[in-house]
Amino acid sequence: MSNAPGFAARLHAHRFTLFLVAAGLFAVPAAYLAGHLTIETVNMLGRYLTFAIVAIGLDLIWGYTGILSLCQALFFSLGGYAMGMYLAHHGGPEGIIDANGWKIPACLYVVYPYAVGEAPGDATVPWFWKPFFWLPLTVALGVLIPGLVAYLIGYFGFKSKVRGVYFSILTQAITVAFWLVFCMNNMKLCGTNGLTRFATIAGFPLTSDHVKLGLYLTTVVLLIASYLLCRWLTRSPFGRVLVAVRDDEKTLRFSGYRPYHYKAFVFTVAGALAGLGGMLYAPQMGIFTPANMAADRSILVVIWVAVGGRGTLSGAVIGALGVNLFYSFLTTRAPEVWPFVQGLLFLAVVLLMPGGVMGLGAQLAAAWTSLRARWTEPAPASLAVPGEDQA
Protein backbone atom coordinates (compact mmCIF):
# COMPACT_ATOMS: atom_id res chain seq x y z
CA MET A 1 0.00 0.00 0.00
CA SER A 2 1.13 3.55 -0.69
CA ASN A 3 1.98 5.92 2.14
CA ALA A 4 1.16 8.97 0.03
CA PRO A 5 -0.65 11.69 1.96
CA GLY A 6 -4.33 12.28 1.67
CA PHE A 7 -6.12 15.41 0.50
CA ALA A 8 -5.74 17.22 3.82
CA ALA A 9 -1.99 16.59 3.90
CA ARG A 10 -1.60 17.73 0.30
CA LEU A 11 -3.52 20.93 1.08
CA HIS A 12 -1.29 21.53 4.08
CA ALA A 13 1.79 20.96 1.90
CA HIS A 14 0.49 23.44 -0.67
CA ARG A 15 -0.06 26.07 2.03
CA PHE A 16 3.44 25.45 3.32
CA THR A 17 4.81 26.03 -0.15
CA LEU A 18 3.03 29.39 -0.35
CA PHE A 19 4.47 30.28 3.04
CA LEU A 20 7.93 29.27 1.82
CA VAL A 21 7.59 31.51 -1.22
CA ALA A 22 6.61 34.48 0.94
CA ALA A 23 9.31 33.83 3.55
CA GLY A 24 12.07 33.11 1.08
CA LEU A 25 11.41 35.95 -1.32
CA PHE A 26 10.25 38.65 1.06
CA ALA A 27 10.70 37.91 4.76
CA VAL A 28 14.38 36.90 4.74
CA PRO A 29 15.57 39.78 2.49
CA ALA A 30 13.44 42.22 4.49
CA ALA A 31 14.93 40.96 7.76
CA TYR A 32 18.44 41.33 6.31
CA LEU A 33 17.82 44.85 5.01
CA ALA A 34 16.36 45.81 8.40
CA GLY A 35 19.49 44.53 10.13
CA HIS A 36 17.85 41.57 11.90
CA LEU A 37 19.81 38.98 9.88
CA THR A 38 23.48 39.07 8.92
CA ILE A 39 24.59 38.39 5.37
CA GLU A 40 26.37 35.28 6.68
CA THR A 41 23.01 33.89 7.83
CA VAL A 42 21.42 34.70 4.48
CA ASN A 43 24.34 32.99 2.75
CA MET A 44 23.91 29.92 4.97
CA LEU A 45 20.19 29.76 4.17
CA GLY A 46 21.04 30.00 0.47
CA ARG A 47 23.31 26.96 0.75
CA TYR A 48 20.65 24.99 2.57
CA LEU A 49 18.12 25.87 -0.11
CA THR A 50 20.43 24.29 -2.70
CA PHE A 51 20.21 21.10 -0.65
CA ALA A 52 16.42 21.40 -0.82
CA ILE A 53 16.60 21.33 -4.64
CA VAL A 54 18.57 18.07 -4.44
CA ALA A 55 16.06 16.66 -1.95
CA ILE A 56 13.12 17.47 -4.24
CA GLY A 57 14.80 15.47 -7.00
CA LEU A 58 15.33 12.48 -4.72
CA ASP A 59 11.73 12.70 -3.51
CA LEU A 60 10.59 12.55 -7.13
CA ILE A 61 12.38 9.25 -7.74
CA TRP A 62 12.09 7.72 -4.26
CA GLY A 63 8.80 9.03 -2.92
CA TYR A 64 6.80 8.84 -6.15
CA THR A 65 8.63 6.15 -8.14
CA GLY A 66 9.93 3.94 -5.34
CA ILE A 67 13.59 4.06 -6.45
CA LEU A 68 16.10 4.66 -3.68
CA SER A 69 19.09 6.36 -5.29
CA LEU A 70 22.35 6.77 -3.41
CA CYS A 71 24.16 8.84 -6.02
CA GLN A 72 22.48 12.24 -5.75
CA ALA A 73 25.69 13.62 -4.25
CA LEU A 74 27.46 12.59 -7.46
CA PHE A 75 25.10 14.65 -9.62
CA PHE A 76 25.30 17.52 -7.12
CA SER A 77 29.09 17.46 -7.37
CA LEU A 78 29.13 17.32 -11.17
CA GLY A 79 27.12 20.55 -11.22
CA GLY A 80 29.29 22.00 -8.48
CA TYR A 81 32.50 21.19 -10.33
CA ALA A 82 31.11 22.75 -13.51
CA MET A 83 30.45 26.05 -11.74
CA GLY A 84 33.64 25.72 -9.68
CA MET A 85 35.75 25.44 -12.83
CA TYR A 86 34.14 28.59 -14.20
CA LEU A 87 34.81 30.44 -10.94
CA ALA A 88 38.38 29.15 -10.83
CA HIS A 89 38.96 30.44 -14.36
CA HIS A 90 38.07 33.95 -13.16
CA GLY A 91 39.67 33.81 -9.73
CA GLY A 92 43.10 33.66 -8.16
CA PRO A 93 46.18 35.66 -9.11
CA GLU A 94 46.60 36.95 -12.64
CA GLY A 95 49.54 36.44 -14.98
CA ILE A 96 49.91 32.64 -15.00
CA ILE A 97 49.55 32.09 -18.74
CA ASP A 98 50.27 28.78 -20.52
CA ALA A 99 51.87 28.30 -23.92
CA ASN A 100 48.47 28.47 -25.62
CA GLY A 101 47.54 31.82 -24.10
CA TRP A 102 45.12 30.45 -21.50
CA LYS A 103 45.29 31.62 -17.90
CA ILE A 104 45.87 28.61 -15.66
CA PRO A 105 43.47 28.67 -12.69
CA ALA A 106 45.41 29.22 -9.48
CA CYS A 107 43.94 26.17 -7.74
CA LEU A 108 45.09 23.97 -10.64
CA TYR A 109 48.51 25.58 -10.98
CA VAL A 110 49.56 24.88 -7.37
CA VAL A 111 48.76 21.15 -7.63
CA TYR A 112 49.50 20.61 -11.33
CA PRO A 113 50.60 16.99 -11.91
CA TYR A 114 53.82 17.48 -13.85
CA ALA A 115 55.11 14.53 -15.83
CA VAL A 116 58.70 13.42 -15.61
CA GLY A 117 60.91 16.08 -17.17
CA GLU A 118 58.25 18.81 -17.18
CA ALA A 119 58.92 22.23 -15.68
CA PRO A 120 56.36 24.72 -14.28
CA GLY A 121 56.43 26.53 -17.59
CA ASP A 122 55.11 23.40 -19.32
CA ALA A 123 51.77 23.49 -17.48
CA THR A 124 48.75 23.98 -19.73
CA VAL A 125 45.02 24.33 -19.22
CA PRO A 126 43.40 20.92 -19.91
CA TRP A 127 40.97 20.80 -22.83
CA PHE A 128 38.02 19.85 -20.60
CA TRP A 129 38.49 23.01 -18.52
CA LYS A 130 38.10 25.35 -21.49
CA PRO A 131 34.32 25.11 -22.10
CA PHE A 132 33.74 26.30 -18.53
CA PHE A 133 35.33 29.68 -19.18
CA TRP A 134 31.98 31.12 -20.29
CA LEU A 135 29.09 31.40 -17.81
CA PRO A 136 26.14 30.59 -20.17
CA LEU A 137 27.91 27.45 -21.43
CA THR A 138 28.83 26.53 -17.86
CA VAL A 139 25.20 26.77 -16.72
CA ALA A 140 24.07 24.61 -19.64
CA LEU A 141 26.77 21.99 -19.04
CA GLY A 142 26.18 22.06 -15.27
CA VAL A 143 22.67 20.74 -15.90
CA LEU A 144 23.31 18.62 -18.99
CA ILE A 145 26.32 16.67 -17.69
CA PRO A 146 24.63 15.42 -14.48
CA GLY A 147 21.47 14.72 -16.47
CA LEU A 148 23.38 12.72 -19.08
CA VAL A 149 25.28 10.70 -16.46
CA ALA A 150 21.99 10.03 -14.66
CA TYR A 151 20.36 8.93 -17.91
CA LEU A 152 23.17 6.48 -18.69
CA ILE A 153 23.08 5.01 -15.18
CA GLY A 154 19.28 4.82 -15.18
CA TYR A 155 18.78 3.54 -18.71
CA PHE A 156 21.24 0.66 -18.53
CA GLY A 157 20.41 -0.13 -14.91
CA PHE A 158 16.64 -0.16 -15.34
CA LYS A 159 16.73 -1.89 -18.73
CA SER A 160 18.77 -4.64 -17.08
CA LYS A 161 15.95 -4.87 -14.49
CA VAL A 162 18.18 -3.87 -11.60
CA ARG A 163 15.84 -2.74 -8.86
CA GLY A 164 15.39 -2.45 -5.14
CA VAL A 165 18.40 -2.67 -2.86
CA TYR A 166 20.58 -3.84 -5.75
CA PHE A 167 20.04 -0.57 -7.59
CA SER A 168 20.83 1.37 -4.41
CA ILE A 169 24.10 -0.54 -4.00
CA LEU A 170 24.93 0.03 -7.68
CA THR A 171 24.42 3.79 -7.41
CA GLN A 172 26.46 3.93 -4.20
CA ALA A 173 29.31 2.01 -5.85
CA ILE A 174 29.28 4.35 -8.87
CA THR A 175 29.46 7.36 -6.55
CA VAL A 176 32.45 5.93 -4.70
CA ALA A 177 34.17 5.19 -8.02
CA PHE A 178 33.68 8.79 -9.18
CA TRP A 179 34.89 10.06 -5.81
CA LEU A 180 38.11 8.09 -6.16
CA VAL A 181 38.65 9.49 -9.67
CA PHE A 182 38.08 13.08 -8.56
CA CYS A 183 40.50 12.61 -5.64
CA MET A 184 43.33 11.62 -8.00
CA ASN A 185 45.63 14.56 -8.58
CA ASN A 186 46.71 13.36 -12.04
CA MET A 187 43.14 13.83 -13.32
CA LYS A 188 43.87 17.60 -13.26
CA LEU A 189 40.77 18.35 -11.19
CA CYS A 190 42.85 19.66 -8.25
CA GLY A 191 42.68 16.39 -6.32
CA THR A 192 41.55 16.44 -2.73
CA ASN A 193 42.28 20.18 -2.50
CA GLY A 194 39.30 20.82 -4.75
CA LEU A 195 38.42 23.99 -6.58
CA THR A 196 39.28 27.18 -4.66
CA ARG A 197 40.33 30.81 -5.09
CA PHE A 198 36.94 31.96 -6.33
CA ALA A 199 36.77 35.72 -6.80
CA THR A 200 34.01 36.82 -9.18
CA ILE A 201 30.88 35.56 -10.91
CA ALA A 202 29.77 37.29 -14.11
CA GLY A 203 32.24 40.03 -13.23
CA PHE A 204 30.79 40.75 -9.78
CA PRO A 205 32.86 40.09 -6.63
CA LEU A 206 31.67 37.15 -4.56
CA THR A 207 32.67 38.98 -1.37
CA SER A 208 30.03 41.67 -2.01
CA ASP A 209 26.98 41.53 0.24
CA HIS A 210 24.77 42.45 -2.71
CA VAL A 211 26.12 39.51 -4.72
CA LYS A 212 25.51 37.13 -1.82
CA LEU A 213 21.95 38.40 -1.50
CA GLY A 214 21.48 38.05 -5.26
CA LEU A 215 22.72 34.46 -5.18
CA TYR A 216 20.32 33.71 -2.32
CA LEU A 217 17.34 35.16 -4.23
CA THR A 218 18.37 33.25 -7.36
CA THR A 219 18.42 30.05 -5.31
CA VAL A 220 14.94 30.75 -3.92
CA VAL A 221 13.51 31.37 -7.39
CA LEU A 222 15.08 28.22 -8.83
CA LEU A 223 13.92 26.17 -5.83
CA ILE A 224 10.36 27.34 -6.47
CA ALA A 225 10.73 26.55 -10.18
CA SER A 226 12.06 23.07 -9.35
CA TYR A 227 9.18 22.46 -6.97
CA LEU A 228 6.60 23.56 -9.53
CA LEU A 229 8.19 21.41 -12.23
CA CYS A 230 8.11 18.30 -10.04
CA ARG A 231 4.59 19.12 -8.84
CA TRP A 232 3.42 19.39 -12.45
CA LEU A 233 5.08 16.07 -13.30
CA THR A 234 3.53 14.24 -10.35
CA ARG A 235 0.03 15.56 -11.08
CA SER A 236 0.15 14.75 -14.79
CA PRO A 237 -0.65 11.37 -16.39
CA PHE A 238 3.10 10.79 -16.35
CA GLY A 239 3.03 11.12 -12.56
CA ARG A 240 0.30 8.49 -12.29
CA VAL A 241 2.53 6.11 -14.25
CA LEU A 242 5.34 6.83 -11.78
CA VAL A 243 3.09 5.90 -8.87
CA ALA A 244 2.09 2.74 -10.74
CA VAL A 245 5.77 1.89 -11.12
CA ARG A 246 6.18 2.28 -7.38
CA ASP A 247 3.10 0.31 -6.38
CA ASP A 248 2.89 -2.47 -8.97
CA GLU A 249 5.51 -2.39 -11.71
CA LYS A 250 4.79 -5.94 -12.84
CA THR A 251 1.14 -5.20 -13.62
CA LEU A 252 2.17 -2.00 -15.41
CA ARG A 253 4.53 -3.99 -17.62
CA PHE A 254 1.81 -6.52 -18.42
CA SER A 255 -0.42 -3.60 -19.42
CA GLY A 256 1.92 -2.77 -22.29
CA TYR A 257 4.10 -0.09 -20.69
CA ARG A 258 7.88 -0.09 -20.61
CA PRO A 259 8.62 1.11 -17.09
CA TYR A 260 12.35 1.50 -17.64
CA HIS A 261 11.74 4.42 -20.01
CA TYR A 262 9.75 6.28 -17.33
CA LYS A 263 12.27 5.44 -14.61
CA ALA A 264 15.22 6.54 -16.74
CA PHE A 265 13.50 9.83 -17.55
CA VAL A 266 12.61 10.69 -13.97
CA PHE A 267 16.10 9.63 -12.85
CA THR A 268 17.51 12.07 -15.42
CA VAL A 269 15.31 14.90 -14.13
CA ALA A 270 16.45 14.22 -10.56
CA GLY A 271 20.09 14.19 -11.67
CA ALA A 272 19.71 17.50 -13.50
CA LEU A 273 18.05 19.07 -10.45
CA ALA A 274 20.92 17.88 -8.25
CA GLY A 275 23.38 19.40 -10.71
CA LEU A 276 21.49 22.67 -10.53
CA GLY A 277 21.77 22.58 -6.74
CA GLY A 278 25.52 22.00 -6.99
CA MET A 279 25.99 24.95 -9.35
CA LEU A 280 24.19 27.24 -6.92
CA TYR A 281 26.10 25.86 -3.93
CA ALA A 282 29.65 26.41 -5.26
CA PRO A 283 29.66 30.24 -5.41
CA GLN A 284 27.86 30.53 -2.07
CA MET A 285 30.27 28.15 -0.34
CA GLY A 286 33.43 29.55 -1.95
CA ILE A 287 35.05 26.13 -2.36
CA PHE A 288 34.14 22.78 -3.89
CA THR A 289 36.00 19.57 -3.09
CA PRO A 290 35.52 15.81 -3.64
CA ALA A 291 34.22 15.63 -0.06
CA ASN A 292 30.86 16.76 -1.46
CA MET A 293 30.80 13.50 -3.43
CA ALA A 294 31.54 11.20 -0.49
CA ALA A 295 29.23 8.26 0.12
CA ASP A 296 27.75 9.69 3.30
CA ARG A 297 26.50 12.82 1.49
CA SER A 298 24.02 10.80 -0.57
CA ILE A 299 22.78 9.11 2.59
CA LEU A 300 22.26 12.56 4.10
CA VAL A 301 19.91 13.43 1.22
CA VAL A 302 17.92 10.28 2.00
CA ILE A 303 17.65 11.37 5.64
CA TRP A 304 16.37 14.82 4.61
CA VAL A 305 13.62 13.33 2.47
CA ALA A 306 12.72 10.68 5.05
CA VAL A 307 12.48 13.21 7.89
CA GLY A 308 10.36 15.60 5.84
CA GLY A 309 8.14 12.90 4.41
CA ARG A 310 8.68 11.23 1.07
CA GLY A 311 6.06 11.51 -1.60
CA THR A 312 5.12 15.09 -0.70
CA LEU A 313 7.77 17.36 -2.33
CA SER A 314 7.16 19.97 0.38
CA GLY A 315 8.37 17.40 2.88
CA ALA A 316 11.69 17.23 1.05
CA VAL A 317 12.10 20.99 1.47
CA ILE A 318 11.13 20.82 5.15
CA GLY A 319 13.53 17.96 5.78
CA ALA A 320 16.48 19.59 4.02
CA LEU A 321 16.01 22.93 5.77
CA GLY A 322 15.04 21.51 9.16
CA VAL A 323 17.84 18.94 9.45
CA ASN A 324 20.52 21.35 8.24
CA LEU A 325 19.37 24.18 10.50
CA PHE A 326 19.39 21.76 13.43
CA TYR A 327 22.85 20.58 12.34
CA SER A 328 24.08 24.19 12.28
CA PHE A 329 22.61 24.84 15.72
CA LEU A 330 24.02 21.68 17.27
CA THR A 331 27.51 21.73 15.77
CA THR A 332 28.18 25.21 17.11
CA ARG A 333 27.54 23.89 20.63
CA ALA A 334 28.29 20.16 20.74
CA PRO A 335 29.67 18.96 17.38
CA GLU A 336 30.63 15.55 18.73
CA VAL A 337 26.95 14.78 19.41
CA TRP A 338 25.78 15.24 15.80
CA PRO A 339 26.62 11.72 14.48
CA PHE A 340 24.49 10.18 17.21
CA VAL A 341 21.63 12.60 16.60
CA GLN A 342 21.81 11.87 12.88
CA GLY A 343 21.50 8.12 13.53
CA LEU A 344 18.64 8.65 15.97
CA LEU A 345 16.81 10.82 13.44
CA PHE A 346 16.94 8.06 10.87
CA LEU A 347 15.81 5.40 13.35
CA ALA A 348 13.00 7.61 14.63
CA VAL A 349 11.65 8.14 11.14
CA VAL A 350 11.84 4.45 10.25
CA LEU A 351 10.34 3.16 13.48
CA LEU A 352 8.08 5.95 14.75
CA MET A 353 7.30 8.35 11.88
CA PRO A 354 7.26 6.44 8.57
CA GLY A 355 5.48 9.38 6.94
CA GLY A 356 7.99 11.94 8.23
CA VAL A 357 7.03 15.39 9.44
CA MET A 358 4.39 15.82 6.73
CA GLY A 359 2.71 12.58 7.74
CA LEU A 360 2.89 13.22 11.47
CA GLY A 361 -0.49 14.99 11.61
CA ALA A 362 -2.30 12.13 9.88
CA GLN A 363 -0.47 9.63 12.09
CA LEU A 364 -1.51 11.42 15.28
CA ALA A 365 -5.09 11.79 14.03
CA ALA A 366 -5.26 8.06 13.30
CA ALA A 367 -3.87 7.25 16.74
CA TRP A 368 -6.40 9.60 18.39
CA THR A 369 -9.28 8.05 16.44
CA SER A 370 -8.16 4.59 17.48
CA LEU A 371 -7.98 5.61 21.16
CA ARG A 372 -11.44 7.23 21.01
CA ALA A 373 -12.87 4.11 19.45
CA ARG A 374 -11.48 2.00 22.29
CA TRP A 375 -12.82 4.36 24.95
CA THR A 376 -16.29 4.59 23.49
CA GLU A 377 -16.62 0.89 22.69
CA PRO A 378 -19.25 -0.69 24.97
CA ALA A 379 -17.95 -3.24 27.39
CA PRO A 380 -18.90 -6.83 26.50
CA ALA A 381 -21.78 -8.27 28.49
CA SER A 382 -20.51 -10.43 31.30
CA LEU A 383 -21.66 -13.97 31.58
CA ALA A 384 -24.44 -14.38 34.14
CA VAL A 385 -23.46 -16.47 37.15
CA PRO A 386 -26.37 -18.56 38.43
CA GLY A 387 -27.06 -17.89 42.08
CA GLU A 388 -28.56 -20.13 44.71
CA ASP A 389 -32.30 -20.52 44.82
CA GLN A 390 -33.80 -18.21 47.32
CA ALA A 391 -36.02 -19.72 49.93
C-alpha positions in Angstrom: 0.0 0.0 0.0 1.1 3.5 -0.7 2.0 5.9 2.1 1.2 9.0 0.0 -0.7 11.7 2.0 -4.3 12.3 1.7 -6.1 15.4 0.5 -5.7 17.2 3.8 -2.0 16.6 3.9 -1.6 17.7 0.3 -3.5 20.9 1.1 -1.3 21.5 4.1 1.8 21.0 1.9 0.5 23.4 -0.7 -0.1 26.1 2.0 3.4 25.5 3.3 4.8 26.0 -0.1 3.0 29.4 -0.3 4.5 30.3 3.0 7.9 29.3 1.8 7.6 31.5 -1.2 6.6 34.5 0.9 9.3 33.8 3.5 12.1 33.1 1.1 11.4 35.9 -1.3 10.3 38.7 1.1 10.7 37.9 4.8 14.4 36.9 4.7 15.6 39.8 2.5 13.4 42.2 4.5 14.9 41.0 7.8 18.4 41.3 6.3 17.8 44.8 5.0 16.4 45.8 8.4 19.5 44.5 10.1 17.9 41.6 11.9 19.8 39.0 9.9 23.5 39.1 8.9 24.6 38.4 5.4 26.4 35.3 6.7 23.0 33.9 7.8 21.4 34.7 4.5 24.3 33.0 2.8 23.9 29.9 5.0 20.2 29.8 4.2 21.0 30.0 0.5 23.3 27.0 0.7 20.6 25.0 2.6 18.1 25.9 -0.1 20.4 24.3 -2.7 20.2 21.1 -0.6 16.4 21.4 -0.8 16.6 21.3 -4.6 18.6 18.1 -4.4 16.1 16.7 -1.9 13.1 17.5 -4.2 14.8 15.5 -7.0 15.3 12.5 -4.7 11.7 12.7 -3.5 10.6 12.5 -7.1 12.4 9.3 -7.7 12.1 7.7 -4.3 8.8 9.0 -2.9 6.8 8.8 -6.1 8.6 6.1 -8.1 9.9 3.9 -5.3 13.6 4.1 -6.4 16.1 4.7 -3.7 19.1 6.4 -5.3 22.3 6.8 -3.4 24.2 8.8 -6.0 22.5 12.2 -5.8 25.7 13.6 -4.2 27.5 12.6 -7.5 25.1 14.6 -9.6 25.3 17.5 -7.1 29.1 17.5 -7.4 29.1 17.3 -11.2 27.1 20.5 -11.2 29.3 22.0 -8.5 32.5 21.2 -10.3 31.1 22.8 -13.5 30.4 26.1 -11.7 33.6 25.7 -9.7 35.8 25.4 -12.8 34.1 28.6 -14.2 34.8 30.4 -10.9 38.4 29.1 -10.8 39.0 30.4 -14.4 38.1 33.9 -13.2 39.7 33.8 -9.7 43.1 33.7 -8.2 46.2 35.7 -9.1 46.6 37.0 -12.6 49.5 36.4 -15.0 49.9 32.6 -15.0 49.5 32.1 -18.7 50.3 28.8 -20.5 51.9 28.3 -23.9 48.5 28.5 -25.6 47.5 31.8 -24.1 45.1 30.4 -21.5 45.3 31.6 -17.9 45.9 28.6 -15.7 43.5 28.7 -12.7 45.4 29.2 -9.5 43.9 26.2 -7.7 45.1 24.0 -10.6 48.5 25.6 -11.0 49.6 24.9 -7.4 48.8 21.1 -7.6 49.5 20.6 -11.3 50.6 17.0 -11.9 53.8 17.5 -13.9 55.1 14.5 -15.8 58.7 13.4 -15.6 60.9 16.1 -17.2 58.2 18.8 -17.2 58.9 22.2 -15.7 56.4 24.7 -14.3 56.4 26.5 -17.6 55.1 23.4 -19.3 51.8 23.5 -17.5 48.8 24.0 -19.7 45.0 24.3 -19.2 43.4 20.9 -19.9 41.0 20.8 -22.8 38.0 19.8 -20.6 38.5 23.0 -18.5 38.1 25.4 -21.5 34.3 25.1 -22.1 33.7 26.3 -18.5 35.3 29.7 -19.2 32.0 31.1 -20.3 29.1 31.4 -17.8 26.1 30.6 -20.2 27.9 27.5 -21.4 28.8 26.5 -17.9 25.2 26.8 -16.7 24.1 24.6 -19.6 26.8 22.0 -19.0 26.2 22.1 -15.3 22.7 20.7 -15.9 23.3 18.6 -19.0 26.3 16.7 -17.7 24.6 15.4 -14.5 21.5 14.7 -16.5 23.4 12.7 -19.1 25.3 10.7 -16.5 22.0 10.0 -14.7 20.4 8.9 -17.9 23.2 6.5 -18.7 23.1 5.0 -15.2 19.3 4.8 -15.2 18.8 3.5 -18.7 21.2 0.7 -18.5 20.4 -0.1 -14.9 16.6 -0.2 -15.3 16.7 -1.9 -18.7 18.8 -4.6 -17.1 16.0 -4.9 -14.5 18.2 -3.9 -11.6 15.8 -2.7 -8.9 15.4 -2.5 -5.1 18.4 -2.7 -2.9 20.6 -3.8 -5.7 20.0 -0.6 -7.6 20.8 1.4 -4.4 24.1 -0.5 -4.0 24.9 0.0 -7.7 24.4 3.8 -7.4 26.5 3.9 -4.2 29.3 2.0 -5.9 29.3 4.4 -8.9 29.5 7.4 -6.6 32.4 5.9 -4.7 34.2 5.2 -8.0 33.7 8.8 -9.2 34.9 10.1 -5.8 38.1 8.1 -6.2 38.7 9.5 -9.7 38.1 13.1 -8.6 40.5 12.6 -5.6 43.3 11.6 -8.0 45.6 14.6 -8.6 46.7 13.4 -12.0 43.1 13.8 -13.3 43.9 17.6 -13.3 40.8 18.3 -11.2 42.9 19.7 -8.3 42.7 16.4 -6.3 41.6 16.4 -2.7 42.3 20.2 -2.5 39.3 20.8 -4.7 38.4 24.0 -6.6 39.3 27.2 -4.7 40.3 30.8 -5.1 36.9 32.0 -6.3 36.8 35.7 -6.8 34.0 36.8 -9.2 30.9 35.6 -10.9 29.8 37.3 -14.1 32.2 40.0 -13.2 30.8 40.7 -9.8 32.9 40.1 -6.6 31.7 37.1 -4.6 32.7 39.0 -1.4 30.0 41.7 -2.0 27.0 41.5 0.2 24.8 42.4 -2.7 26.1 39.5 -4.7 25.5 37.1 -1.8 21.9 38.4 -1.5 21.5 38.1 -5.3 22.7 34.5 -5.2 20.3 33.7 -2.3 17.3 35.2 -4.2 18.4 33.3 -7.4 18.4 30.0 -5.3 14.9 30.7 -3.9 13.5 31.4 -7.4 15.1 28.2 -8.8 13.9 26.2 -5.8 10.4 27.3 -6.5 10.7 26.6 -10.2 12.1 23.1 -9.3 9.2 22.5 -7.0 6.6 23.6 -9.5 8.2 21.4 -12.2 8.1 18.3 -10.0 4.6 19.1 -8.8 3.4 19.4 -12.5 5.1 16.1 -13.3 3.5 14.2 -10.4 0.0 15.6 -11.1 0.2 14.8 -14.8 -0.6 11.4 -16.4 3.1 10.8 -16.4 3.0 11.1 -12.6 0.3 8.5 -12.3 2.5 6.1 -14.2 5.3 6.8 -11.8 3.1 5.9 -8.9 2.1 2.7 -10.7 5.8 1.9 -11.1 6.2 2.3 -7.4 3.1 0.3 -6.4 2.9 -2.5 -9.0 5.5 -2.4 -11.7 4.8 -5.9 -12.8 1.1 -5.2 -13.6 2.2 -2.0 -15.4 4.5 -4.0 -17.6 1.8 -6.5 -18.4 -0.4 -3.6 -19.4 1.9 -2.8 -22.3 4.1 -0.1 -20.7 7.9 -0.1 -20.6 8.6 1.1 -17.1 12.4 1.5 -17.6 11.7 4.4 -20.0 9.8 6.3 -17.3 12.3 5.4 -14.6 15.2 6.5 -16.7 13.5 9.8 -17.6 12.6 10.7 -14.0 16.1 9.6 -12.8 17.5 12.1 -15.4 15.3 14.9 -14.1 16.4 14.2 -10.6 20.1 14.2 -11.7 19.7 17.5 -13.5 18.1 19.1 -10.4 20.9 17.9 -8.2 23.4 19.4 -10.7 21.5 22.7 -10.5 21.8 22.6 -6.7 25.5 22.0 -7.0 26.0 24.9 -9.4 24.2 27.2 -6.9 26.1 25.9 -3.9 29.6 26.4 -5.3 29.7 30.2 -5.4 27.9 30.5 -2.1 30.3 28.2 -0.3 33.4 29.5 -1.9 35.0 26.1 -2.4 34.1 22.8 -3.9 36.0 19.6 -3.1 35.5 15.8 -3.6 34.2 15.6 -0.1 30.9 16.8 -1.5 30.8 13.5 -3.4 31.5 11.2 -0.5 29.2 8.3 0.1 27.8 9.7 3.3 26.5 12.8 1.5 24.0 10.8 -0.6 22.8 9.1 2.6 22.3 12.6 4.1 19.9 13.4 1.2 17.9 10.3 2.0 17.7 11.4 5.6 16.4 14.8 4.6 13.6 13.3 2.5 12.7 10.7 5.1 12.5 13.2 7.9 10.4 15.6 5.8 8.1 12.9 4.4 8.7 11.2 1.1 6.1 11.5 -1.6 5.1 15.1 -0.7 7.8 17.4 -2.3 7.2 20.0 0.4 8.4 17.4 2.9 11.7 17.2 1.1 12.1 21.0 1.5 11.1 20.8 5.2 13.5 18.0 5.8 16.5 19.6 4.0 16.0 22.9 5.8 15.0 21.5 9.2 17.8 18.9 9.4 20.5 21.4 8.2 19.4 24.2 10.5 19.4 21.8 13.4 22.9 20.6 12.3 24.1 24.2 12.3 22.6 24.8 15.7 24.0 21.7 17.3 27.5 21.7 15.8 28.2 25.2 17.1 27.5 23.9 20.6 28.3 20.2 20.7 29.7 19.0 17.4 30.6 15.6 18.7 26.9 14.8 19.4 25.8 15.2 15.8 26.6 11.7 14.5 24.5 10.2 17.2 21.6 12.6 16.6 21.8 11.9 12.9 21.5 8.1 13.5 18.6 8.7 16.0 16.8 10.8 13.4 16.9 8.1 10.9 15.8 5.4 13.4 13.0 7.6 14.6 11.6 8.1 11.1 11.8 4.4 10.2 10.3 3.2 13.5 8.1 6.0 14.7 7.3 8.3 11.9 7.3 6.4 8.6 5.5 9.4 6.9 8.0 11.9 8.2 7.0 15.4 9.4 4.4 15.8 6.7 2.7 12.6 7.7 2.9 13.2 11.5 -0.5 15.0 11.6 -2.3 12.1 9.9 -0.5 9.6 12.1 -1.5 11.4 15.3 -5.1 11.8 14.0 -5.3 8.1 13.3 -3.9 7.3 16.7 -6.4 9.6 18.4 -9.3 8.0 16.4 -8.2 4.6 17.5 -8.0 5.6 21.2 -11.4 7.2 21.0 -12.9 4.1 19.4 -11.5 2.0 22.3 -12.8 4.4 25.0 -16.3 4.6 23.5 -16.6 0.9 22.7 -19.2 -0.7 25.0 -18.0 -3.2 27.4 -18.9 -6.8 26.5 -21.8 -8.3 28.5 -20.5 -10.4 31.3 -21.7 -14.0 31.6 -24.4 -14.4 34.1 -23.5 -16.5 37.2 -26.4 -18.6 38.4 -27.1 -17.9 42.1 -28.6 -20.1 44.7 -32.3 -20.5 44.8 -33.8 -18.2 47.3 -36.0 -19.7 49.9 
